[in-house]
Amino acid sequence: MFKFRVWLLKLSLTALALTAFCSATAQAQTSASATAAPIKIALIEGLSGPFAAPGEAVFRNLVWAVERVNARGGVKPGVGPARPLLLQRYDSKGQNEEALSALRSAIDDGAQLVMQGNSSANAAALLDAINKHNEREPLKRVLLLNYSAVDPILTNEKCSFWHFRFDAHADMRMAALMDVLKDDRALQRVYLIGQDYSFGQAVLREARRQLSVQRPDLAIVGDELHTMGRVKDFLPYAGKIKASGAQAVITGNWGNDLTLLVKAAKEVGFEGKFYTFYGNALGAPSALGEAGVGRVLAVAEWLPNVAGAPSEAFYQAFKARYPKPADDYVHLRMQLMVEALAQALEHSAKVPGSELLDIVSVATQLEKSRLHFYGQTGAMRASDHQFQQPLVVGMMERVGMPGVKFDVEGSGYGFRVIRSISAERAAQPTSCNMQRPG
């Protein structure tokens, strides 16, 4: 009996020790989970209203990019456990005040990384607010990562240490289009049309400047701006374009403003070319149909028909993730942006005893970004935070034609690459005089 009691006592002590060990382990895991809180990324974008479709396309692209980083185990800023990225949506409705309200909500929710792009006006408003916030709150600073707001002023006069642009700005895109247009000697009359806000104004201003240099013989037979996102009937504009005798249109229009313009041009029988920034965008190829074959040009950092196995593998991977034709609009630059962010976070310092990011450290690492991804290369220029990458110009053609293996959105039309421009040639000078944190 005595031996049994001793054995029972030993068993009880072992059980207590095991319970204590399990409790300590659970506490350690809970503590690790707490320190491994996700790194929040706030997407502030027009997700409703006339530009909802491009906004949702952005969201799909960023979801895919974030999923890829998290599948690798997330990121590990400084010392400590790896942390996943968490993408959170905030609807700006494409309006400045809504974007600023969304920024306040995102910061209150703990986001220090903001992504935005589908409006240069929104980008400028957000950047101004972030500059002021970072001055007031040095321990809770915020970065703006820009994937589409291409007004050149954002990396020139208004450049900021807290802003990084991963798209080619409007002057870079225009120069790529002009590289093709200047060789079209049959072209004698051109019509300029754009959205009446900072980006649209910048596009037409640069079109006039570059035409005067590249094609001074060319007549500008129309030059006008229209209200952004409010024109429902572009037939009057299309009628003026046709009546002017223009042989080509140059436009930076995007979203519904581009789709409705090209639809109206088709309806009035305009047979000229469209030199566009976004002619490959959602809905545009379907709207043009046969009328766009051999006549609609678009400039981008990448197109699905870029030659090479890495490019094709990238596109096929995207289609596997989003197989619906309506979701078929992929931006390689957004993938590069998230990959650059992941790299920067991995090499950045950690704020001791806090889940906060050392935003100065993250920005300093972003300045050093050098990427090679599915055959595409790019590097961040530290002097103005303008990403430098190759550009391509494509011509709309029927799928199945030489150089057009893939169509857009199941439309039966894709873009054949007719000009490839190296990052060195695509680069533009900057007037940025960046103020850096002391």
N, C-alpha and C positions, 0 to 999 in steps of 0.2 A: 504493500500500500504506500509506504514511504517513497519507494522508487517511482511509483506511478505519479505521486504528487510532484516530485522533483521534475519528472518529464513534462507534466502538465504546465508547471511554472515556466520551464524553458520554452515550451511551445507558445505560451502567452507572451513572453518577452520577445520571442522571434516575430510573433504577429504584430506586436506593438512597433517593433523596429521596422518591419516591412511597411506598416501603415504610415509611419513617419517618413520613410524613404519615398513612398508613393506621393505623399502629400507635398514633400519638398520638390519632387520632380514635377508635379502638376503646377506648383507655384512658379517654378522656373520656366515651364512651358508657357504659362499665362503671361509671365513677365516678358518672355521672348516675343510672344504674339503681340503684346502691347507695344514693344519697341519696333516691331515689324509692321506697323500701321502702313497702309498704302500711301503712296505719293500721289496727291490729288492733282489732276490736270483739268482745268476748266475750259471747255469749248464754248466760246461766246460767239454765236452765229445766228443768222436769220434762218430759223427753222419753221417759220410760218409766214404767210403772206406771199407776195409775187416771186420771191427768191428762195422759197422753201426747198425746191428740188435740188439746187446746187448745195444748199446747206446740208441736206440729208446725204448727199453724195460725199461731202467732206466727212461727215460723221462716220459713214461706212469705212472710208479709207483709214481714218484714225483708229477706229475700233480694231481693224485688221492689224495695223501697226503695233498697237498696244498689246494685242493678243500674242503677237510674235515675241515681244520682249518678255512678257509674263511666262510664256511657255519655256523660255530659257532660264527661268528662275527669278525674274525681276532684276532689280538693280541694287547695288550695295554702296551707298554713299559713305565714304570714310570707313571707320570701323563699326562693326555691328552686323546684325542680320540683314539678309536681302529683303527688299521691300517691293511689292508689286506696284505697278502703275494703275491708277484708277481714273478713267475718263468720265467726266460729268458734264452734262449738257445744260446750257443756259441760252434761252431764246432771246435774241436781240430784236427780232422782227425786222432787222435791217435798219433800225433807227438809232441815232446817236444816244438819245436819252435812255432808251431801253438797254442799249449796250452798257452804258455807265451804271445803270441800276443792276444789271447782271454782274458787272465787275464787283460792285459792293457786296452782292450776295455771295459771289465766289470767294472773295477774301474772308467774309464772315464764316464761310464753310471750311476755311483752312487751306484754300488753294494758293500756292505761290507760283504756279505755272499757268499761264493763260495762252490759249491758242485761238487765233482769229485770222480772217483773211478776206471774206467775200464782201468787202467794202473798204476802200481806202479812207472814206470819210469816217467810218466807224473806227478804223485802225488809228487814225490821227487823234480822235477823241479819247480812245482808250489809252494811247501812249501818253498823252498829256496828263491824264488822271493818274497813271502809274508812276510817271515822273514825280508828281506831287506827293503821292502816297509813299513812295520810297524815301523821299526826303523827310517826311513826317515820322515814318515808322521804319527806322533802319534795321530793326530786328525781325521785321515781317515783310521784307522786300519781295517784289513780284517781278517776274520776267514775262515779256510778250513775245511769243513765237508766231511769226507771220508766214502763212503759206500761200497767200494770194493777193494781198493788198499791195498793188504794184505802182502806186504813185511814187515817182522817183524822189520826191521831197522827203520821204520817210527815212531814206538813208543818205540824204544830202543835208539840206538846211535843218531838218527836224531830227537828224540822227540822234540816237540815244544809246547809252551803254546797256539799257534795259530792254532793248528791242533787237530782234534778229529776224531777217527776212530770208526765206528759203526759196522764193520764186524769183525769176528774172524780172526786174522792174520794167516799166513801160518803155523806156528809151532803149533798153536792151532788146526787148521783143520787137519794137519798131525797126531797129537796125537789122534784125534777122529777116523781117519781111522785105525791107528795102534791098537786101542782098539778092532777093529774087526779082523784085519789081524793076530794079534798074536795068535788068537784062531783057525786059519785055519791050522791045523797040516798037512794037505795033501799038502800044498803049500811049495815047496822047491826051486823054481827058479823064480826070479822076474826081470823085465826089467824096468828101469827108463828112462823116456823121457820127455823133457820139452822145453819151449820156451827160447831162448837165450837172456834173459834180467834179470834185478835184481830179479823179482819175480820168474821166472822159475828156475833161479840158486838157489834161496833160498829154493824152494820146494825140489829140488834134494839133496841139501846139508843136509836138515833136514831129508829127507827120509833115507839117508845113516846113519845119526847119530841115528835115532830112530830104524832102523832095527838092528844096532849093539847092541842096548840095549834090544829090545823086542824079536828079532829073530836072534840071532847071527848064528844060524844054516842055515839060508837061504842064498842061493847063488845069488848074483847080476850078471846076465848074460848079461846085457846091461846097459849102462849109457851114454846118449848123449843128447845134446841140438841142436835145429834147429832154423833157422832164424824165427823171429816172424812175422806172417802175410804175408809172401812172398812165402811160400811153397804151390804150387798148386796141387802137386801130392805126396801123402804120401805112395804110393805103395812100393817104395824102403824101407822106414822105416818099414812098416808093414811086408814086406818080411823078414827083419832082425829080427824083433821080433819073427816071427814064426820059423825062422831057428834057433834061439837061444835056443829053447826048453823052453822058458819062460811059466810059468803057470799063470802069472799075470803081468799086467802093472800098474805102479804107475805114474800118470801124473797130473800136475796142469794146463794143457792146457785149454784154453777157446776160445769162439767164433769159427770162421772158423777153427782155428788150432785144435780144439777138434773134431768138426764135421767131417772134412776131414780125421783125423787120425782114428776115429772109423769106418768110411765108408771103408777106405782102409783095415783095419783089418778084416772087414767082408768079403771083396772081396777075400782076400788071404786065408780065412778059419781059421783064428786064433780063437781058442776056449777057450782061457784063460779068466780070470777075468780082469776087469778094475777098479782099485781103483782110483777114480777121485775126484777132488774138485768140478767139474761142469758137471758131467755126466747127470744131470737133466736139463741142460741148453737148450737154444733155438736150436732146430733141432737135438740134439744128440739122444734122444730116437727114433725119426722117422728114423734116419740114421741107427741105430743098428737093429731096428725091433726085430724079434724073436731071433736073435743072442745075444741080450742083456739080455734076460730074465734069471734071476737068476745069472747073471754074472757081471753086471755093478753096482757099488756102487758109491754113491755120499754123500758128507757131506754138511750140511747147518745149518743155525740157525733155519730153519723151513721148512717143506715140506707139501704139501696139504693134505697128509694122516695122519698127526699127529692127534692122537685120541682126541676127546672131542668136545663138542658143540661150545665153543668159536672159536676154530680153524676152524671148518667147516663154521661157520657164517662169519668169516673173508674171507675165500676163496670164498664163495658164493657172498659176497658183491663185491669183486673184479671182479668176472665173470659177475655180473650185470652191472658194469661200463664198462667193456671191454669184450663183449660177443664173439668176433671173436676168433676162436681157435688159429689163428696166433699171437694173442696178449696175450696168456695165459702163462705169466711168471711173477710171483709176488714175490717180495722180502719183507718179513716182516720187515727186519732190516731197510729198507728205510722209512717205515711208522714210526718205532720207532725213527729214526733220526729226522724226521720232527716234531713229537710230542715232543721230547726232546727240539728241538729248540724253539717251541712255548712256552713251559714251561719256558725256560730260558729267552725268550724275555719278557714274562709277569712279571717276577720278576727282570728284569734288570733295571738299572737306565737310565734316559733320559738325553741327553745333553741339558742343558738349552737353549731355544731359537733356537733350531736347529732340523732338521729332522735326523741328524746323530745318529747312534747308539753308545752307550758307549760300545765298543767291549770288553774292559777289564771286564766290568760288565757282559756282555752276557757270556763270557768265564767262569767267576767265577761261574755263575749259571749253566752252562752246566756241570761243574765239579761235581755238586751235583745231576745230573739227576738220578732219580729213576722212573722206568716206569712199568706199568702193562697194557697190551694192548691185548685184545682178547685172554687172557690166557697166553700170553708170558710176561715174566718179564726180566728186565735188569737194569744194573746200570753202570754209567761211573766211571772208576777208576781214581781218581784225580792225582795220582802220574805219570801217563804216558798218560792219555787221551785215554786209550784202553777200549772200551765198553765190559762189562762182561755179558754173556748171555748163556743159555743152547744151546747145539748143538745136532743134530740128524744125524744118518747115515741111508741112505735108500738103498734098493736093488730094482733094476728094475724088475717089474713083469707085467703080463697082468692085465688090468683093470677088476674088477669083482672078482679077486682072494681075499682070506681073507686079510684084511688090505689094500686093494687097491680100494677104492671107486671112486677115481678120477684119470683120466689119465692126460697126459701132452700134450697140443696143439692138442687135439683130435686125438692123435696118436694111442690110444688103449693101451698105456703102461703108467704105473705110478710107483711110488716108495713106497714100503712098508717099514715102519720104523722098523729097526732091532736093533738099539741101541740108547738110549737116554742118554745124558751126561749132568750132572748138570753144572751150571755156575761155581761152586766151583771146580769141577773136570776139567773143560775146561780151567781154568785160568792157565797162565804161568807167571813165574817171569819176571821182567823187569830190564834192565840196565839203564833206563832213568835217566838222571840228569838234570831235567828241569830248564831252566832259566826263571824266572818269571819277569814281568815288575815291575819296582821299584815304 
